[in-house]
């Protein structure tokens, strides 16, 4: 293969692996960038991803709870699930389940539910 053919074939195979073949660059003021960055952060997105979604007309809705709070709630739900599985396993083995343990789990689920609403 001669040199010009190598360059042409390399260029065409490079674009094959890209999902989007065109790139758009534009400049914004510092204030506009800060606004975009704040909006993107609220939605747990990067600034380029946020701008692309907005340009495509996507309706972006802010999450009802912050990312850190969601992580805490997820952790607490995992603990509750683990405790419930242990109680269910114990009951399925013929053991007696402490009613207070079930009430404690129910109270914890209620407390988490109140945080979500």
Secondary structure, DSSP 8 states (H G I E B T S, - for coil): --HHHHHHHHHHHHHHT-S----------HHHHHHHHHHHHHTT--HHHHHHHHHTT------SS-HHHHHHHHHHHHHHHHHHHHHHHHHHTT----HHHHHHHHHHHHHHHHHH-
